[in-house]
Amino acid sequence: MARIFDVIEYPNEMANEIVHRFPETGIGDFRIGSQLIVRESQWAVFFRDGNALDVFKAGRHTISTANVPLLIDLIGKAFNDRTPFPAEVYFVARKEFASMKWGTSNPILVRNPGMGLGAVLMQGYGTYSFQVKDPQQFVTQVVGTRGAYGTNEIEDRLRDMLLSKVQDVLTEAAIKNAADVMGAMNEEIGAAVRAKAQDDFEALGLTLKTFYIGNMRPSSKTAQELRDMGVLDPATYAQLQAADAMREAASNPSGGAGLTAGIGAGMGIGNLMQQATSGMAQQQQGAAGGGAAKVWPDVMTPGEAASYMKVTEEDVMAAIKDKSLKAKKVGNAYRISKAVIDEYLAS
């Protein structure tokens, strides 16, 4: 029996499929009067001769091509049994694709001037959802002639777009907020990322419906990673070296000799600590709006000495016990002269 017309439909829920082409391969030779059935959850983009001619919404549509029944069978013989008027239909899902995941496979470096180490590595993860906004634009710019196109084929591209916006927003937020504060700004950062990414999504024929941050926090190894990356300023780097050396000295049975040996070739702890304390004092003064620097007492407790030297109180006690730092024991407490501390730092 001769083929008179076709029924074109795709009765599929399209759970993770964004676009499905009919036919999946080759070219279609749909006849005049063919019926196109589009469901509520779909659009249908009709192509003829390689051009997108129309977008059909839900319902039954009668399509028109240059393929006249019976006559086209005769004409086709002159084209090696191929239709001279090719046509295709692309079914596009209208649903919202939700619970898409994003995350920072590598921490994002964010400059945090005047706060903490001056830079921080942020890690985060969450979910987002998107929807096709312009089916014709999405098919022509993204899908091409593929028979099927799913979320797995575009998720890497969308995630890269979102992470670039996350970095932009974090950089802007870090100008006014410390890293620990940014970790509590999930809603504000998420809204800003969604706003920034919208134009990039629309350029693909999509719309970003939601963007949620499940967790955003500084990397647990921020100081070490920043030091390894070489992004710490000299004063902060010197402070970290000095603190490491103090910790080594506390666990080194050779006492004071281990303290100096742990600093590194050609540099003494005095120079390092002076650099560190000088840098931190300038930061504190700047943060206070140019106010006077803190006045330290002539005699200090171990806690005050630790704050003055920018090390931990445990580091100070270790230096006292190995007798490299002179202190006076009064009852069960120690007291250290500021002059002794200055001499110790300069030695």
C-alpha positions, 0 to 999 in steps of 0.5 A: 500500500502506498504511503500517504502521510506520516504521524510524527510524535515522541511519546517519551517523558524525556527524564534526562533528555533535552532534545530528541531528533526525528528521525534520529539518523538520516533525513526525513521525507515527511509528506504533505498532510503529515500529522505532528503531535506535540505533548504539553511537556514538549516543543517541536522545532521543524526544519526543512532544507536545513533551515529552522522554519517554525516552533510548534507548541502542544497540540496536533499540527498538519505540516507542509513540505514539498514532498507530495505523496506518490509524486515524490516516489517518482521524483525520488528515483532521480535522487537515488531514492532520497527525497529532494526536500529533506525535513526533520523535527526536533522535540525539545523538553519544556521541563525544568531540569532540577538537582543538577550538581556543581562543586569546586574540584579545585579550591578557588583562590580569593584575595582577602586583603587586610584580613588574615593571610591576605588570601584564602582558598574557598571550597563549595558545592550545591545544586542548580536547575535550568530550563530551555527558554528558546528551543530553536536557538538551543537546537541550532547553537548547541545540539546541531544534528545529533539524534539525541542530546541529554543533560550529561552532554552539557553539564560540564559546560554549565558547571564551568560557566557557574564556577567562573561566576562563583569566583567573580562573586567571591572576589567581590565579596572578599573586598568587604568580608572576611573568609569566615563571614563569606561562609555564612553568606550562602543565600547572598552569594547564590543570588549574585551568581544566578544573576551574573550567569543568566546572560551566559545561559540565555546565549545558549537558549537556556534560563538558569532557574535556581542556584543553591549553595550547599556549603561554602567554606575556606579550605581546611589546609588554606595556610599550607596550600597558599604557602605552596602556591607562593601567594603569601606576602613576605611578612606573612610567610616569615611569620609562618616560618617563625611559628614553624621553627618555634614548634620544631624547637619545642619538640627538639631535645637540642633546645635552643640550637634547634630553634635557630636551625629550623628557620632556614639557611641564612636567616635568624628568627629575629629578622623573621619575627621583626618582619612579621610583627612589623607587617602585622602592626601596620595592618592593625594600625591601618584597620584602626583607621590610622590610630596609635599602635598598641603599647606593650607593658614592660613586664608581660605574661606568657600570653601577652608575650605570645601576642607580642611575638605573634606566636602561640603561648605554647611556643613561648612556654617551650622557649622558656623551658628550654631556657632559650628565653629568660623568664622569672617564675613568680609562684606558679606563673612566669613573667618576661621582661619586654627588653628580654623579649626584644633582645631574644628576637634580635639575637 
